[in-house]
Amino acid sequence: MEVTSTILHSNTVPFTFSFNGSKSSCSLRHFNKRLAFISPPANAQRWKPLETTTPIHLSRERARNRLLLPPNCSISTSPTTDPEPQGTFLKYVTHFSLDALKRRLLQLTPVDVIKISGVVSVSIAATKWTVNLLLDPFFWMYFSWTWLFWPWLVAIALAIYGFYCLRKHLQGKASIFEQLAVVTSAFAWLTLVPPAHFNGYLQGWPFVFFFVYHYFFFFNVSVRRRLYGDYYARHHDPKWDIDPPKWQRLLFCAGIMLSHWLAAFEGPELHKIPGGWSNIWVWILILSSLLMQYNSTLYLAKYSEKVVVPTEVVQFGPYRWIRHPIYASTMLLFASYFAALRAPLSLLFIVAICSLYYEQKVKLEEALMVDTFGERYLEYASKVKYKLIPFIY
């Protein structure tokens, strides 16, 4: 019944009886706290409930008119306290009062007043300068959006984070995002930072090749995704991890970086590079390098174990014309970027660097292929005479 529920769940008790020996006392004072159960003494007089055959009925309408709905509470021996607001800001907002503010102001020392005045003055000056700059038409006329989204601070921070992720990658602890950060920071310092430094802005080809480089060098990762369902390299025979000495690899990386900076320095200003159909040959070079890389990786994956371990001498696709089309497509991509920037001397420099480095790597790989496949690879090498550049080398 509602009446019973109200009485049982109420936080107050109307009155209580207590007996101590022959003395009895009656208290009609209500309790302000929740009811705490106290067991009666051993010699306390026990009272039996009143038994009656006539039930007491209370009409529902009367209960609704005179009684409140049962509150959702429980009996507890601990005092009730209101929950404190989470956070310092909410605490001050909840307990804010003019008297507290007045007391706080009276407690300020001259040093506190100087600090607050300095912070307010700097904030007002910075806000005024920002508003005036944004409302200045000459700012929007000569402002380069490049330096808003690509300042030197961001470039340096990206490089530092790239080296940090590279260190984790060499330890085998880098996640997919950290591996992507390594590649992105490297390509940014190859294609974006040098032109932005020498021109003061960015437009056109640097943006195009920044994304083309990403797409080009992630073909192997996409092949792993198709074969295995993830992006991680599989364990394989370490004899196929063929690399020249570390000092040659470091010189190769330094030469690639230097050549890109020389191209940005040698080429004309970006806004002087003609556009339109005059650049169709650059797009042809880009598409050729992408298709060569894709077909080479695809055919190699069909005749290899765990992508990097060949199980057969591949003689299809681009391998019909040159023996190492993946390296050739990399050289072609770099040459496309330098040709787009109109930097012929830098183009010759990058071709020389790639030729010297890949020549050392090709020697190691072909020696291993001969040891593995014997006469089959020698026969293939006799049919396909060119290593990197068709009809030339």
C-alpha positions as CSV (number, residue, x, y, z in Angstrom):
1,M,0.0,0.0,0.0
2,E,1.1,3.5,-0.6
3,V,0.8,4.5,3.1
4,T,2.9,1.6,4.2
5,S,5.5,2.3,1.6
6,T,5.6,6.0,2.6
7,I,6.2,5.2,6.2
8,L,8.7,2.5,5.6
9,H,10.8,4.6,3.2
10,S,10.6,7.9,5.1
11,N,13.7,9.5,6.4
12,T,12.0,10.6,9.7
13,V,10.3,8.6,12.4
14,P,7.3,10.4,14.1
15,F,7.9,9.1,17.6
16,T,9.5,6.3,19.5
17,F,9.1,4.4,22.8
18,S,11.9,3.2,24.9
19,F,11.8,1.3,28.2
20,N,14.5,1.0,30.8
21,G,13.5,-1.0,33.7
22,S,10.4,0.4,35.4
23,K,10.8,3.8,33.7
24,S,9.4,4.5,30.3
25,S,9.8,7.6,28.2
26,C,8.1,8.7,25.1
27,S,9.7,11.1,22.6
28,L,7.7,12.8,20.0
29,R,10.7,14.5,18.4
30,H,11.5,13.5,14.8
31,F,14.9,12.4,13.7
32,N,16.7,14.6,11.2
33,K,19.0,11.8,10.2
34,R,18.4,8.5,8.5
35,L,17.0,5.8,10.8
36,A,19.7,3.7,12.5
37,F,18.7,0.4,13.9
38,I,19.5,0.0,17.6
39,S,18.9,-3.4,19.1
40,P,16.8,-3.2,22.4
41,P,18.4,-4.2,25.7
42,A,18.0,-7.7,26.9
43,N,15.6,-6.7,29.8
44,A,13.4,-4.6,27.5
45,Q,9.7,-5.3,27.5
46,R,8.6,-7.0,24.4
47,W,5.4,-5.8,22.7
48,K,3.3,-8.0,20.6
49,P,1.6,-6.7,17.4
50,L,-2.1,-5.9,17.7
51,E,-4.2,-8.6,16.2
52,T,-7.5,-7.6,14.8
53,T,-9.9,-9.3,12.5
54,T,-11.2,-6.1,11.0
55,P,-8.9,-4.9,8.3
56,I,-8.2,-1.2,8.0
57,H,-8.8,0.1,4.6
58,L,-7.6,3.4,3.3
59,S,-9.1,4.7,0.1
60,R,-6.8,5.3,-2.9
61,E,-8.2,8.7,-3.5
62,R,-7.5,9.8,0.1
63,A,-4.0,8.4,-0.1
64,R,-3.3,10.3,-3.3
65,N,-4.6,13.5,-1.8
66,R,-2.9,13.5,1.5
67,L,0.2,11.4,1.0
68,L,3.3,12.0,-1.1
69,L,4.7,9.4,-3.5
70,P,7.2,7.1,-1.8
71,P,10.7,8.6,-2.1
72,N,13.5,6.5,-3.6
73,C,15.7,6.1,-0.6
74,S,17.2,3.5,1.6
75,I,18.1,3.1,5.3
76,S,21.7,4.0,6.0
77,T,23.7,4.7,9.1
78,S,26.0,7.2,7.3
79,P,24.9,10.9,7.1
80,T,23.7,12.1,3.8
81,T,25.9,14.5,1.9
82,D,25.4,16.2,-1.4
83,P,27.8,15.1,-4.1
84,E,30.6,17.6,-4.7
85,P,30.9,18.9,-8.2
86,Q,33.6,17.5,-10.3
87,G,36.4,19.9,-11.3
88,T,37.6,23.1,-9.9
89,F,35.7,25.3,-12.3
90,L,32.4,23.7,-11.5
91,K,33.2,23.9,-7.8
92,Y,33.7,27.7,-8.0
93,V,30.6,28.1,-10.2
94,T,28.4,26.1,-7.8
95,H,29.6,27.9,-4.6
96,F,30.0,31.4,-6.2
97,S,28.7,34.3,-4.1
98,L,29.3,38.0,-4.0
99,D,30.5,37.7,-0.4
100,A,33.1,35.1,-1.3
101,L,34.3,37.3,-4.2
102,K,34.6,40.3,-1.9
103,R,36.6,38.3,0.6
104,R,38.9,37.0,-2.2
105,L,39.5,40.6,-3.5
106,L,40.3,41.8,-0.1
107,Q,43.0,39.0,0.2
108,L,44.8,40.0,-2.9
109,T,48.4,41.3,-2.5
110,P,50.1,43.9,-4.6
111,V,52.0,41.2,-6.3
112,D,48.8,39.4,-7.3
113,V,47.4,42.6,-8.7
114,I,50.5,43.1,-10.8
115,K,50.3,39.5,-12.2
116,I,46.6,39.8,-13.0
117,S,47.1,43.2,-14.7
118,G,49.9,41.8,-16.8
119,V,47.9,38.8,-18.0
120,V,44.9,41.0,-18.8
121,S,47.0,43.6,-20.7
122,V,48.8,40.9,-22.8
123,S,45.4,39.2,-23.6
124,I,43.9,42.5,-24.7
125,A,46.9,43.5,-26.8
126,A,47.0,40.0,-28.5
127,T,43.3,40.1,-29.2
128,K,43.5,43.6,-30.7
129,W,46.5,42.8,-32.9
130,T,44.7,39.6,-34.2
131,V,41.5,41.5,-35.0
132,N,43.4,44.3,-36.8
133,L,45.4,41.8,-38.8
134,L,42.4,39.8,-39.9
135,L,40.5,43.0,-40.9
136,D,43.5,44.3,-42.9
137,P,42.9,43.8,-46.7
138,F,46.6,43.9,-47.5
139,F,47.1,40.9,-45.2
140,W,44.7,38.8,-47.3
141,M,46.1,40.2,-50.5
142,Y,49.8,39.2,-49.9
143,F,49.3,36.4,-47.4
144,S,50.3,32.9,-48.4
145,W,48.1,30.2,-47.1
146,T,51.1,27.8,-47.2
147,W,52.8,29.4,-44.2
148,L,49.6,29.2,-42.2
149,F,49.4,25.4,-42.7
150,W,53.1,24.7,-43.2
151,P,55.3,26.9,-41.0
152,W,58.8,25.9,-40.2
153,L,57.8,25.0,-36.7
154,V,55.4,22.3,-38.0
155,A,58.1,21.0,-40.5
156,I,60.7,20.7,-37.7
157,A,58.2,19.1,-35.3
158,L,57.2,16.6,-38.0
159,A,60.8,15.7,-38.7
160,I,61.5,15.1,-35.0
161,Y,58.4,12.9,-34.7
162,G,59.5,11.0,-37.8
163,F,62.9,10.2,-36.3
164,Y,61.2,9.1,-33.1
165,C,58.9,6.8,-35.1
166,L,61.8,5.5,-37.2
167,R,63.6,4.5,-34.0
168,K,60.6,2.5,-32.9
169,H,60.3,1.0,-36.3
170,L,63.9,-0.2,-36.2
171,Q,63.2,-1.8,-32.8
172,G,60.1,-3.5,-34.2
173,K,57.7,-1.6,-31.9
174,A,56.1,0.9,-34.3
175,S,52.4,0.9,-35.0
176,I,50.9,1.4,-38.5
177,F,50.3,5.1,-37.7
178,E,53.9,5.5,-36.6
179,Q,55.2,3.8,-39.8
180,L,53.0,6.2,-41.8
181,A,54.4,9.1,-39.9
182,V,57.9,8.1,-40.9
183,V,57.0,8.0,-44.6
184,T,55.0,11.2,-44.4
185,S,57.7,13.2,-42.7
186,A,60.3,12.0,-45.2
187,F,58.1,12.8,-48.2
188,A,57.2,16.2,-46.8
189,W,60.9,17.1,-46.5
190,L,61.5,15.9,-50.0
191,T,58.6,17.5,-51.9
192,L,57.1,20.3,-49.8
193,V,59.7,21.9,-47.6
194,P,62.4,22.6,-50.2
195,P,60.1,24.4,-52.7
196,A,58.4,26.3,-49.8
197,H,61.8,27.4,-48.5
198,F,63.1,28.7,-51.9
199,N,59.8,30.1,-53.2
200,G,58.1,31.3,-50.0
201,Y,54.9,29.5,-51.0
202,L,53.6,26.2,-52.4
203,Q,51.5,25.4,-55.4
204,G,51.2,22.9,-58.2
205,W,53.6,20.0,-58.6
206,P,55.0,19.8,-55.0
207,F,51.5,19.0,-53.7
208,V,50.9,16.5,-56.6
209,F,54.1,14.5,-56.0
210,F,53.6,14.6,-52.2
211,F,50.6,12.3,-52.7
212,V,52.0,10.4,-55.6
213,Y,55.0,9.4,-53.5
214,H,52.7,8.1,-50.8
215,Y,50.7,6.1,-53.4
216,F,53.8,4.7,-55.1
217,F,55.7,3.5,-52.1
218,F,52.7,1.8,-50.5
219,F,52.1,-0.7,-53.3
220,N,53.9,-3.4,-51.3
221,V,51.7,-2.7,-48.3
222,S,48.6,-3.0,-50.4
223,V,49.8,-6.3,-51.7
224,R,50.2,-7.6,-48.1
225,R,46.7,-6.4,-47.4
226,R,45.3,-8.4,-50.3
227,L,47.2,-11.5,-49.5
228,Y,47.1,-11.6,-45.7
229,G,44.4,-9.2,-44.6
230,D,46.8,-6.8,-42.7
231,Y,49.8,-4.6,-43.4
232,Y,52.6,-6.3,-41.5
233,A,55.5,-8.0,-43.1
234,R,55.8,-11.8,-42.6
235,H,58.8,-13.7,-41.2
236,H,60.9,-15.1,-44.0
237,D,64.4,-16.4,-44.7
238,P,66.7,-13.5,-43.8
239,K,69.0,-14.3,-46.8
240,W,66.5,-12.5,-49.0
241,D,67.0,-9.3,-47.0
242,I,69.6,-8.0,-49.4
243,D,71.0,-4.6,-48.6
244,P,74.4,-2.9,-49.3
245,P,76.5,-1.8,-46.4
246,K,74.9,0.7,-44.0
247,W,77.3,3.5,-45.0
248,Q,76.1,3.1,-48.7
249,R,72.5,3.3,-47.6
250,L,73.1,6.4,-45.6
251,L,74.9,8.0,-48.5
252,F,72.0,7.1,-50.8
253,C,69.4,8.6,-48.5
254,A,71.5,11.8,-48.1
255,G,71.9,12.0,-51.9
256,I,68.2,11.7,-52.4
257,M,67.5,14.5,-50.0
258,L,70.2,16.7,-51.4
259,S,69.0,16.2,-55.0
260,H,65.5,17.2,-54.1
261,W,66.8,20.4,-52.4
262,L,69.0,21.1,-55.4
263,A,66.0,20.7,-57.7
264,A,63.9,23.2,-55.7
265,F,66.9,25.6,-55.8
266,E,67.6,25.1,-59.6
267,G,64.1,25.2,-60.9
268,P,62.2,28.5,-61.6
269,E,59.7,29.9,-59.3
270,L,56.6,27.8,-59.0
271,H,54.2,30.4,-60.5
272,K,56.5,30.6,-63.6
273,I,56.1,26.9,-64.4
274,P,53.6,26.7,-67.3
275,G,50.4,24.7,-66.8
276,G,47.8,23.2,-69.0
277,W,48.5,20.8,-71.8
278,S,52.2,21.6,-71.8
279,N,52.6,19.3,-68.7
280,I,50.9,16.3,-70.3
281,W,54.3,14.6,-70.7
282,V,54.8,14.9,-66.9
283,W,51.6,13.1,-66.3
284,I,52.6,10.4,-68.7
285,L,55.8,9.9,-66.8
286,I,53.9,9.7,-63.5
287,L,51.4,7.1,-64.8
288,S,54.3,5.1,-66.4
289,S,56.1,4.9,-63.1
290,L,53.0,3.9,-61.2
291,L,51.9,1.2,-63.7
292,M,55.5,-0.2,-63.8
293,Q,55.7,-0.4,-60.0
294,Y,52.2,-1.9,-59.7
295,N,52.7,-4.6,-62.4
296,S,56.1,-5.5,-61.1
297,T,54.9,-5.9,-57.6
298,L,51.8,-7.8,-58.7
299,Y,53.7,-10.3,-60.9
300,L,56.4,-10.8,-58.3
301,A,53.7,-11.5,-55.7
302,K,52.2,-14.2,-57.9
303,Y,55.5,-16.1,-58.0
304,S,56.8,-15.4,-54.5
305,E,56.3,-16.6,-50.9
306,K,55.5,-13.9,-48.4
307,V,55.8,-11.3,-51.1
308,V,59.6,-10.9,-50.8
309,V,60.7,-14.5,-51.2
310,P,60.6,-15.5,-54.9
311,T,59.8,-19.1,-55.7
312,E,60.3,-18.8,-59.5
313,V,62.1,-16.7,-62.0
314,V,59.5,-14.1,-63.0
315,Q,59.5,-13.4,-66.8
316,F,56.2,-11.7,-67.3
317,G,55.0,-8.1,-67.3
318,P,57.7,-5.5,-67.0
319,Y,60.2,-8.3,-66.3
320,R,60.2,-9.1,-70.1
321,W,62.1,-5.8,-70.8
322,I,64.3,-5.2,-67.7
323,R,65.4,-7.4,-64.9
324,H,64.7,-5.0,-62.1
325,P,61.6,-3.0,-63.0
326,I,60.8,-2.0,-59.3
327,Y,64.1,-0.1,-59.0
328,A,63.6,1.4,-62.5
329,S,60.1,2.7,-61.6
330,T,61.6,4.4,-58.5
331,M,64.2,6.1,-60.7
332,L,61.5,7.1,-63.2
333,L,59.3,8.6,-60.4
334,F,62.2,10.8,-59.1
335,A,63.0,11.8,-62.7
336,S,59.4,12.8,-63.2
337,Y,59.5,15.1,-60.2
338,F,62.7,16.8,-61.3
339,A,61.3,17.2,-64.8
340,A,58.2,18.8,-63.5
341,L,60.2,21.4,-61.6
342,R,62.3,22.1,-64.7
343,A,65.6,21.1,-63.0
344,P,67.7,19.2,-65.6
345,L,71.0,19.3,-63.7
346,S,69.4,17.8,-60.6
347,L,67.7,15.3,-62.8
348,L,71.1,14.0,-64.0
349,F,72.3,14.0,-60.4
350,I,69.5,11.9,-59.1
351,V,69.8,9.4,-62.0
352,A,73.6,9.0,-61.2
353,I,72.9,8.5,-57.5
354,C,70.2,5.8,-58.1
355,S,72.3,4.1,-60.8
356,L,75.3,3.8,-58.5
357,Y,73.3,2.5,-55.5
358,Y,71.0,0.1,-57.4
359,E,74.0,-1.3,-59.3
360,Q,75.5,-2.5,-55.9
361,K,72.1,-3.9,-54.9
362,V,71.5,-5.6,-58.2
363,K,74.8,-7.4,-58.0
364,L,73.9,-8.9,-54.6
365,E,70.4,-9.9,-55.7
366,E,71.5,-11.5,-58.9
367,A,74.2,-13.5,-57.2
368,L,71.6,-14.9,-54.8
369,M,69.2,-15.6,-57.7
370,V,71.9,-17.6,-59.4
371,D,72.6,-19.6,-56.3
372,T,68.9,-20.3,-55.8
373,F,67.7,-20.9,-59.4
374,G,70.9,-21.7,-61.2
375,E,70.6,-22.1,-65.0
376,R,67.1,-20.8,-65.1
377,Y,68.1,-17.3,-64.0
378,L,71.2,-17.3,-66.2
379,E,69.0,-18.1,-69.2
380,Y,66.6,-15.3,-68.2
381,A,69.5,-12.9,-67.9
382,S,70.8,-13.8,-71.3
383,K,67.4,-13.1,-72.8
384,V,66.8,-9.8,-70.9
385,K,70.0,-7.9,-71.2
386,Y,69.0,-4.6,-69.6
387,K,69.0,-4.2,-65.8
388,L,67.3,-0.8,-65.1
389,I,66.9,1.4,-68.2
390,P,65.5,-0.2,-71.4
391,F,67.9,-0.1,-74.4
392,I,70.4,1.8,-72.3
393,Y,71.5,0.0,-69.1
